[in-house]
Amino acid sequence: MAADIRTARLTLRPPRGEGPALVALLNDWELIKNTAALPFPFTTRDADEWLAQDEEQMACDRILLRKAVALSDSDALIGAVDLFERDNEACLAYWIGRAHWGQGYATEAAGAFLTHAFATTKIDNIRAGIFIENAASARVLEKLGFTVRGEFDIDAPERGGKRRVRRYDRARTPADPPPAVTRLGAQSGHEG
């Protein structure tokens, strides 16, 4: 598994046996309603399944890279960030537990994760999608250089019915690290 990613306040690392922390963070409708795929209520079984995913299962789910987001000083889990493939495009997804909102952790974690993704793969563009009422995630993506590419509706009965999604894209820039040839880049099919 890939090395840890460290920032001033956070460590992005592989998830490990922290099921109770996952349940405590994710069994929160205010967080879950802004995600596309996490179940609600989020149970111990859901946490066990999320933690048990090995590289082969992640490949089947088209998850290219997953990191738990932990506070550097305590190693306490506060969120996660994923890079996954959808429609032959690399996509960013992230969440931070509600007790940690408004402190810049999502921007810090997603920014470090993007730098890592561009440095360790040949991926040249990463997309993200948010429900349009999620203003906090819109600010995170805009701070990270993502630009709006359009909006579309999806049926999301588990999220209250029809929802409007805003699509963002972030292309590799000269300021990003140069691409490296790695298994992740080769796996993703994004050989740029």
C-alpha positions as CSV (number, residue, x, y, z in Angstrom):
1,M,0.0,0.0,0.0
2,A,1.2,3.5,-0.7
3,A,3.1,5.6,1.8
4,D,1.4,8.0,4.3
5,I,0.9,11.6,3.1
6,R,1.6,14.2,5.8
7,T,0.5,17.8,6.1
8,A,1.0,20.3,8.9
9,R,-2.0,18.9,10.8
10,L,-3.0,15.7,9.1
11,T,-1.8,12.2,8.2
12,L,-3.4,10.6,5.2
13,R,-2.9,6.9,5.7
14,P,-4.4,3.5,4.9
15,P,-7.6,2.8,6.8
16,R,-7.2,0.3,9.7
17,G,-9.3,-1.4,12.4
18,E,-11.2,1.7,13.5
19,G,-14.8,0.6,13.0
20,P,-16.2,2.4,16.1
21,A,-14.7,5.7,15.0
22,L,-16.1,5.2,11.5
23,V,-19.6,4.5,12.8
24,A,-19.4,7.5,15.2
25,L,-18.4,9.8,12.3
26,L,-20.6,8.4,9.5
27,N,-23.8,7.7,11.3
28,D,-24.7,11.3,10.9
29,W,-27.4,12.3,8.4
30,E,-26.0,15.9,8.0
31,L,-22.7,14.4,6.7
32,I,-24.2,11.4,4.8
33,K,-26.8,13.5,2.9
34,N,-24.0,15.2,1.0
35,T,-22.4,11.9,-0.1
36,A,-23.4,9.8,-3.1
37,A,-22.8,6.3,-1.9
38,L,-22.4,5.9,1.8
39,P,-25.3,4.2,3.5
40,F,-27.5,5.7,6.2
41,P,-27.8,4.6,8.9
42,F,-24.1,3.7,8.9
43,T,-23.7,0.6,11.0
44,T,-20.9,-1.5,12.5
45,R,-21.4,-3.9,9.6
46,D,-20.9,-1.1,7.1
47,A,-17.7,0.0,8.9
48,D,-16.4,-3.6,8.9
49,E,-17.1,-3.9,5.1
50,W,-15.4,-0.6,4.4
51,L,-12.3,-1.5,6.4
52,A,-12.1,-5.0,5.0
53,Q,-11.8,-4.0,1.4
54,D,-8.5,-5.2,0.2
55,E,-6.7,-4.1,-3.0
56,E,-8.6,-6.6,-5.1
57,Q,-12.0,-5.5,-3.8
58,M,-11.0,-1.9,-4.3
59,A,-10.0,-2.6,-7.9
60,C,-13.5,-4.2,-8.5
61,D,-15.1,-1.1,-7.1
62,R,-12.8,1.0,-9.2
63,I,-11.2,2.7,-6.2
64,L,-7.8,3.7,-7.3
65,L,-6.5,5.1,-4.0
66,R,-8.1,5.5,-0.5
67,K,-6.7,7.2,2.5
68,A,-8.1,7.7,6.0
69,V,-7.7,11.3,7.2
70,A,-6.3,11.4,10.8
71,L,-5.1,14.2,13.0
72,S,-1.3,14.1,13.1
73,D,-1.0,14.7,16.8
74,S,-3.4,12.0,18.0
75,D,-3.9,9.7,14.9
76,A,-7.6,10.1,15.5
77,L,-9.7,9.4,12.4
78,I,-11.7,12.4,11.2
79,G,-12.4,11.5,7.5
80,A,-11.4,9.8,4.3
81,V,-10.5,10.7,0.7
82,D,-10.8,8.5,-2.4
83,L,-9.7,8.6,-6.0
84,F,-12.0,6.3,-8.0
85,E,-12.7,5.6,-11.7
86,R,-16.1,6.4,-13.3
87,D,-16.7,6.5,-17.0
88,N,-13.0,6.3,-17.6
89,E,-12.3,9.4,-15.6
90,A,-10.5,9.8,-12.3
91,C,-12.9,11.2,-9.6
92,L,-12.2,12.7,-6.2
93,A,-14.5,12.0,-3.2
94,Y,-13.9,13.0,0.4
95,W,-15.7,13.4,3.7
96,I,-14.8,14.9,7.1
97,G,-16.7,14.2,10.3
98,R,-19.0,17.0,11.3
99,A,-17.2,17.8,14.6
100,H,-14.2,18.8,12.4
101,W,-16.1,21.0,9.8
102,G,-15.1,24.6,9.4
103,Q,-11.4,24.1,10.3
104,G,-9.9,23.7,6.8
105,Y,-9.3,20.0,7.1
106,A,-11.2,19.0,3.9
107,T,-9.1,21.5,1.9
108,E,-5.9,20.4,3.5
109,A,-6.5,16.7,3.1
110,A,-7.9,16.9,-0.5
111,G,-5.1,19.3,-1.5
112,A,-2.4,16.9,-0.3
113,F,-4.2,14.0,-1.8
114,L,-4.4,15.7,-5.2
115,T,-0.7,16.6,-5.1
116,H,0.1,12.9,-4.3
117,A,-2.2,11.7,-7.1
118,F,-0.6,13.9,-9.7
119,A,2.9,13.0,-8.5
120,T,2.3,9.2,-8.5
121,T,0.2,8.7,-11.6
122,K,-0.1,9.9,-15.2
123,I,-3.6,11.1,-14.5
124,D,-4.0,14.5,-16.2
125,N,-7.5,15.4,-15.1
126,I,-9.6,14.7,-11.9
127,R,-13.3,15.4,-11.6
128,A,-15.5,15.8,-8.6
129,G,-19.2,16.1,-8.2
130,I,-21.2,17.7,-5.4
131,F,-24.8,18.2,-4.6
132,I,-25.4,21.9,-5.4
133,E,-26.6,22.8,-2.0
134,N,-23.2,21.7,-0.5
135,A,-21.6,25.2,-0.4
136,A,-18.7,24.0,1.8
137,S,-17.6,21.4,-0.6
138,A,-17.9,23.9,-3.5
139,R,-15.5,26.2,-1.6
140,V,-13.1,23.3,-1.0
141,L,-13.0,22.4,-4.7
142,E,-12.6,26.0,-5.8
143,K,-9.7,26.6,-3.4
144,L,-8.0,23.5,-5.0
145,G,-8.3,24.9,-8.5
146,F,-11.4,22.9,-9.7
147,T,-13.6,24.7,-12.2
148,V,-17.4,24.1,-12.8
149,R,-18.1,22.1,-15.9
150,G,-21.8,21.7,-15.7
151,E,-24.8,20.5,-13.7
152,F,-27.1,17.5,-14.0
153,D,-29.8,15.7,-12.1
154,I,-29.6,12.3,-10.6
155,D,-32.2,10.1,-9.0
156,A,-31.1,9.5,-5.4
157,P,-34.0,8.0,-3.4
158,E,-31.8,7.3,-0.5
159,R,-30.8,11.0,-0.4
160,G,-34.3,12.4,-0.6
161,G,-35.2,11.9,-4.3
162,K,-34.0,13.9,-7.4
163,R,-30.8,15.8,-6.6
164,R,-28.9,18.4,-8.7
165,V,-25.2,17.7,-9.0
166,R,-22.5,20.2,-10.0
167,R,-19.5,18.7,-11.8
168,Y,-16.0,20.1,-11.3
169,D,-12.8,19.4,-13.1
170,R,-9.2,20.0,-12.2
171,A,-6.5,19.5,-14.8
172,R,-2.8,18.9,-14.1
173,T,-1.0,22.3,-14.1
174,P,2.7,23.2,-14.5
175,A,2.7,23.8,-10.7
176,D,1.7,20.1,-10.0
177,P,4.5,17.5,-9.6
178,P,5.5,15.8,-12.8
179,P,3.8,12.4,-13.4
180,A,5.5,9.2,-12.3
181,V,4.9,5.8,-13.8
182,T,3.4,3.7,-11.0
183,R,1.0,0.8,-10.7
184,L,-1.8,3.3,-9.8
185,G,-1.4,5.2,-13.1
186,A,-1.2,1.9,-15.0
187,Q,-4.2,0.4,-13.2
188,S,-6.4,3.4,-13.8
189,G,-6.0,3.3,-17.5
190,H,-5.0,7.0,-17.5
191,E,-1.7,6.8,-19.2
192,G,-1.9,10.4,-20.4
